[in-house]
Amino acid sequence: MKKLIFILCCLLEAVVLQAQPPRQSRIVTDTIYSEVLQAKRAYTIFLPQSFDKEKDRRYPILYLLHGMWENNSVWASRGHVKDVMDRLTASGEACEMIIVTPDAGGGNPDVYWNGYFDMPEWEYETFFYNEFLPYIEKTYRVIGDKQHRAIAGLSMGGGGATSYGQRHTDMFAAVYAMSALMSIPEAGAARFDNPDGKLATLTRSVIENSCVNYVLESDDARKEQLRSVSWFVDCGDDDFLLDRNIEFFQAMRNAGIPCQFRVRDGGHDWEYWHSALYTCLPFVSRHFIGNGIK
């Protein structure tokens, strides 16, 4: 009788386990208070399927930056990053990783601060490196070294990701730039009625942090540092920023810095950026040490 009861209990347990839904990846939105910015800043984070079960496991991380006029939620809501990651990890094309999008603006750049650089009244880069990155990597069990950290972004965020990768080569294994605001030529910069306005200030910050000029002005030591990062530039053939991306690639090639460059059919829109994730996520996975992705 005891043996029969034991067998029935085992069968019941098996049925219960089969009835449970499979482990799911998930998207979480939260905030961090910034002493630097004197405000709360939101972020959206993708946590992989194993995150809640494997409590001692640490993960590589991708910082995924949004564009102007948008905020931290857009890669989840319009880029569908969760759906893409679930599909790519299931197929073995991408490794499990944490993906986080900070909020670097979130509205009309004439009204709200936007941008990834330090500006008067908006020391965003200081916030990112001194507060945001350490908080994320401690809170969410991130491995936390160069070999397991990457950065990517679109438009304003593509330029931000490229510039962060350039000036912090010791921190990122790979950079993936989509439709990136690599520079604004002085001659082509817009003239503003209010030169101290937020959009004018942002424009000057992009000119001052030109990703193209950073390469053109590099000495041999800086070029060697840039070679320690894996670079990928992805821009549509109908994108208004295509020339800036071509200029960046030409500067990298002339400096002898390896950089993959893709021009695909498309413009400056979410159809393009969503499709770019299918290249971006396997690319960064291949450059995370010990990921098993080839």
C-alpha positions in Angstrom: 0.0 0.0 0.0 2.8 2.4 0.9 4.5 1.6 -2.4 1.3 2.4 -4.3 0.8 5.7 -2.4 4.4 6.7 -3.2 3.9 5.9 -6.9 0.7 8.0 -7.0 2.5 10.9 -5.3 5.2 10.8 -7.9 2.7 10.7 -10.7 0.8 13.6 -9.2 4.1 15.7 -8.9 4.9 15.0 -12.5 1.5 16.2 -13.6 1.8 19.4 -11.5 5.3 20.1 -13.0 4.0 19.5 -16.5 1.1 21.9 -15.9 3.4 24.7 -14.8 4.1 27.3 -17.4 7.7 27.3 -18.7 10.1 29.9 -17.2 9.7 33.2 -19.0 11.9 36.1 -19.6 10.5 39.4 -18.4 10.6 43.1 -18.7 10.8 45.3 -15.6 10.5 49.1 -15.4 11.9 50.8 -12.3 13.5 54.1 -11.2 16.8 55.2 -9.6 17.2 58.5 -7.8 20.2 60.5 -9.1 22.1 62.8 -6.8 23.9 64.1 -9.9 20.7 65.0 -11.8 18.6 65.7 -8.6 15.8 63.7 -10.0 14.4 60.2 -10.4 15.4 58.5 -13.7 13.5 55.5 -15.1 14.9 52.5 -16.7 13.5 49.4 -18.5 15.4 46.1 -18.1 15.1 42.7 -19.8 15.8 39.7 -17.5 16.4 36.4 -19.2 14.5 33.1 -18.6 16.9 31.7 -16.0 17.3 34.9 -14.0 14.7 34.0 -11.3 15.6 30.4 -10.9 19.5 30.4 -11.0 20.0 32.8 -8.1 23.8 32.5 -8.1 24.2 33.0 -11.8 25.7 36.3 -13.1 25.1 37.6 -16.6 26.6 39.7 -19.4 24.9 43.0 -20.1 23.9 45.1 -23.0 23.2 48.8 -22.5 20.6 49.7 -25.2 20.2 53.4 -25.7 17.1 55.1 -27.2 16.9 58.1 -29.5 15.8 61.7 -29.2 12.1 62.4 -28.3 11.8 58.9 -26.8 12.5 57.3 -23.5 13.5 54.0 -21.7 10.3 52.1 -22.6 10.6 52.3 -26.3 12.9 49.4 -27.0 10.4 47.2 -25.3 7.2 48.7 -26.7 8.3 49.4 -30.3 11.5 47.4 -30.7 10.0 44.3 -29.1 13.3 43.4 -27.6 11.8 40.7 -25.4 10.3 38.8 -28.4 13.6 39.0 -30.4 15.7 37.9 -27.4 13.4 34.9 -26.7 13.5 33.8 -30.3 17.3 34.2 -30.6 18.1 32.4 -27.3 15.8 29.6 -28.2 17.6 29.2 -31.6 21.0 29.4 -30.0 21.9 32.5 -32.0 22.2 34.7 -28.8 23.3 34.0 -25.3 21.2 34.8 -22.2 22.0 38.4 -21.2 20.5 41.3 -19.3 19.5 44.3 -21.5 18.9 47.7 -19.9 17.6 50.9 -21.4 18.1 54.1 -19.3 16.0 57.2 -19.8 18.1 60.0 -21.3 15.4 62.4 -22.3 11.8 61.4 -23.0 10.2 64.3 -24.8 10.4 67.4 -26.9 14.1 68.4 -26.9 13.0 72.1 -26.9 11.3 71.5 -23.6 13.1 68.5 -21.9 16.7 67.7 -21.6 17.9 65.0 -24.0 21.3 63.5 -24.6 24.0 61.2 -23.3 26.7 63.8 -22.7 27.4 66.2 -19.8 25.8 69.6 -20.5 25.0 72.5 -18.2 22.2 71.4 -15.9 22.3 67.9 -17.4 25.4 66.0 -16.4 24.0 62.8 -17.8 27.3 61.0 -18.6 28.4 61.5 -15.0 25.1 60.0 -13.8 25.5 57.1 -16.2 29.0 56.0 -15.1 29.0 57.1 -11.4 25.4 56.1 -10.5 23.4 54.2 -13.0 25.9 51.6 -14.3 27.2 50.6 -10.8 23.6 50.4 -9.4 22.4 48.1 -12.3 25.4 45.8 -12.2 25.1 45.4 -8.4 21.4 45.0 -8.3 20.9 42.5 -11.2 23.8 40.1 -10.8 25.9 41.4 -13.8 29.3 39.9 -14.4 30.6 43.4 -14.6 33.8 43.4 -16.7 34.7 44.5 -20.2 34.5 41.0 -21.7 30.9 40.8 -20.7 29.6 44.3 -21.3 28.4 45.9 -24.6 26.6 49.0 -25.6 24.3 49.8 -28.6 21.7 52.4 -29.6 19.8 54.1 -32.3 20.1 57.7 -33.7 21.0 59.9 -30.7 21.6 56.7 -28.7 23.7 55.3 -31.5 26.0 58.3 -31.3 25.9 58.1 -27.6 26.8 54.4 -27.6 29.7 55.0 -30.1 31.1 57.9 -28.1 30.9 55.9 -24.8 32.7 53.0 -26.5 35.3 55.3 -27.8 36.1 57.1 -24.6 35.7 54.1 -22.3 37.4 51.3 -24.3 38.3 49.6 -21.1 34.6 49.0 -20.3 33.0 47.6 -23.4 33.7 44.5 -25.5 31.4 45.6 -28.4 29.5 48.6 -29.8 26.6 48.3 -32.2 25.4 51.6 -33.7 22.1 51.9 -35.6 21.3 55.0 -37.7 23.8 56.8 -35.5 24.1 60.5 -34.9 27.9 60.2 -35.3 28.4 64.0 -35.8 26.9 67.2 -36.9 29.1 69.2 -39.3 29.5 72.8 -38.1 28.4 74.2 -41.5 25.2 72.1 -41.4 24.2 72.7 -37.8 20.9 74.4 -37.3 20.7 78.0 -36.1 18.6 78.6 -33.0 16.6 81.6 -31.9 17.6 80.8 -28.4 21.3 79.7 -28.4 21.0 78.7 -24.7 17.9 76.5 -25.3 18.0 72.8 -24.6 18.0 71.7 -28.3 20.8 74.1 -29.1 22.8 72.9 -26.1 22.3 69.3 -27.2 23.4 70.1 -30.8 26.7 71.7 -29.4 27.3 68.6 -27.3 27.1 66.3 -30.3 29.5 68.6 -32.3 31.9 68.7 -29.3 31.7 64.9 -29.0 31.9 64.1 -32.7 32.5 60.3 -33.1 34.1 61.0 -36.5 36.5 63.6 -35.2 37.5 61.4 -32.3 38.9 58.9 -34.8 40.4 61.5 -37.1 42.2 63.1 -34.2 43.5 59.8 -32.7 47.2 59.2 -32.1 48.6 55.7 -32.3 47.9 54.9 -28.6 44.2 55.9 -29.0 43.9 53.8 -32.2 45.2 50.8 -30.3 42.7 51.3 -27.6 39.9 51.5 -30.2 41.0 48.2 -31.7 40.3 46.5 -28.4 36.5 47.1 -29.0 34.5 45.3 -31.7 32.6 47.8 -33.8 29.4 47.4 -35.9 27.7 50.3 -37.8 24.2 49.7 -39.3 22.4 52.3 -41.3 19.6 52.4 -43.9 20.1 53.5 -47.5 17.3 56.1 -47.1 18.4 57.4 -43.7 19.2 61.1 -43.4 22.2 60.2 -41.3 23.8 57.8 -43.8 26.5 60.2 -44.8 27.6 60.7 -41.2 27.8 56.9 -40.8 29.8 56.6 -44.0 32.2 59.3 -42.7 32.7 57.4 -39.5 33.4 54.1 -41.3 35.9 55.8 -43.6 37.7 57.3 -40.7 37.9 53.9 -38.9 39.1 52.2 -42.0 41.7 54.8 -42.7 42.9 54.5 -39.1 43.2 50.7 -39.4 40.5 50.0 -36.8 38.3 47.0 -37.8 34.6 48.0 -38.1 31.8 46.1 -39.7 29.5 48.3 -41.8 26.1 47.4 -43.2 23.8 49.5 -45.3 20.4 47.9 -45.6 17.2 48.8 -47.3 15.3 51.2 -45.0 15.1 54.6 -43.3 15.2 56.2 -39.9 12.3 54.3 -38.4 11.3 51.5 -36.0 10.9 48.9 -38.8 14.6 49.3 -39.4 15.7 49.3 -35.7 13.5 46.3 -34.8 15.1 44.3 -37.6 18.6 45.4 -36.6 18.2 43.6 -33.3 18.4 40.3 -35.2 21.9 41.2 -36.1 22.9 43.2 -33.0 22.1 40.6 -30.3 24.0 37.7 -32.0 26.9 40.2 -32.7 27.3 41.2 -29.0 26.8 37.6 -27.9 29.7 36.4 -30.0 31.9 38.9 -28.2 31.0 38.0 -24.7 33.7 35.7 -23.4 32.6 32.1 -22.6 29.1 32.4 -24.1 29.3 29.4 -26.4 27.9 31.4 -29.4 29.8 31.2 -32.6 
